Amino acid sequence: MAYGKPHLTLHECKGALRDILDTFNLPENVAKLDEARLAAGNDMLKSMQNIFPTATQMQIQVIERYGFLADGEGLVQFTKVVRSYEDQDPDVRLLNSQLRSILLPPVTVTHPNVNQNGGS
C-alpha cells in the first residue's frame, strides 16, 4: 500500500504541536524525560542515546493521529510541514520553539584554556 504525504492545514499543524507539547507534559512522560536527561547529563551523545528516542516515540504517537507514518520518516515529514508553516505563522514558530527547547536543552560546553602558558 502506498502512503501519500499527509497534508496539514495551519490549524491542524498548531493542534499537532500543542498535542505533542501536552504529551510531553503528562506526568508519566515528564518522569521519563527527566530520567533520560539525568542519565545523559551534559553529554550530547548520551542525550541522543537517551532523550531523543524517548521523545521521538512520544511524538510519533501524536503525529500518527494526524496521518503521518509512525516512524522516523513520518516524523521527518511532519517536521518539514511544521517548518513550512513557521515562516507564515508566529504561533507555529512559538510552538515549535517550545518543542525544540524540550528536545534540545542548552548544553554547556567548556573550552580549553588556550593561554595556559601565559602566551599571547
C-alpha positions in Angstrom: 0.0 0.0 0.0 1.4 3.4 -1.0 1.2 6.2 1.5 0.8 9.7 0.4 2.4 12.6 2.1 -0.1 13.9 4.7 -1.3 17.5 4.3 -1.9 19.5 7.4 -3.8 22.8 7.5 -2.3 25.5 9.5 -4.9 24.9 12.2 -4.1 21.1 12.3 -0.4 21.9 12.5 -0.9 24.1 15.5 -3.1 21.4 17.0 -0.5 18.7 16.4 2.2 20.8 18.0 0.0 21.5 21.0 -0.8 17.8 21.3 2.9 16.9 21.3 3.7 19.5 24.0 0.7 18.3 26.0 2.0 14.7 25.7 5.5 15.8 26.9 3.8 17.4 29.9 1.9 14.4 31.0 3.3 13.4 34.5 4.4 10.0 33.4 6.2 11.4 30.3 7.8 14.2 32.3 9.2 11.5 34.6 10.5 9.5 31.6 12.1 12.6 30.0 13.6 13.7 33.4 15.1 10.2 33.9 16.6 10.3 30.4 18.0 13.8 31.0 19.5 12.6 34.3 21.1 9.6 32.6 22.5 11.9 29.8 23.9 14.6 32.0 25.6 17.2 29.9 26.8 14.8 27.3 25.3 15.4 23.8 26.0 11.9 22.7 24.2 10.4 25.7 21.3 12.9 25.1 21.0 11.5 21.6 21.0 7.9 23.0 18.6 8.6 25.9 16.4 11.6 25.4 15.8 11.6 21.7 14.4 8.0 21.4 12.1 8.6 24.3 10.8 12.0 22.9 10.6 10.6 19.4 8.3 7.8 20.5 6.1 10.3 22.2 5.9 12.5 19.1 5.3 9.6 16.8 2.2 8.5 18.9 0.8 12.0 18.3 1.6 12.6 14.6 0.2 9.2 13.7 -3.2 10.6 14.6 -2.7 13.3 12.0 -2.0 10.8 9.2 1.8 10.6 9.4 3.6 7.2 9.4 4.5 6.0 12.9 8.2 6.0 12.2 11.2 8.2 11.6 10.2 9.1 8.1 6.8 10.2 9.3 8.5 12.4 11.9 10.7 13.9 9.2 7.7 14.7 7.0 5.9 16.3 10.0 8.9 18.4 10.8 9.0 19.6 7.2 5.4 20.6 7.3 5.9 22.5 10.6 8.9 24.3 9.1 6.9 25.4 6.1 4.3 27.0 8.4 6.9 28.6 10.7 7.6 31.3 8.1 3.9 32.0 7.8 2.6 32.0 11.4 4.1 33.3 14.6 2.1 30.8 16.7 3.7 27.8 14.9 7.1 29.4 15.3 6.5 29.8 19.1 5.1 26.2 19.5 8.0 24.7 17.5 10.4 26.8 19.6 8.9 25.4 22.8 9.2 21.9 21.3 12.8 22.4 20.4 13.6 23.6 23.9 12.4 20.3 25.3 14.2 18.2 22.7 17.4 20.3 22.6 18.1 21.7 26.1 21.0 24.1 26.4 24.4 22.3 26.6 27.2 23.9 28.5 30.5 23.5 26.6 33.8 24.0 28.3 36.5 25.4 26.2 40.2 24.6 26.9 42.2 27.5 28.1 44.2 28.5 25.0 46.6 30.7 27.0 47.6 28.1 29.6 51.3 29.2 29.5 50.6 32.9 29.7 51.5 33.3 26.0 49.5 35.6 23.7 
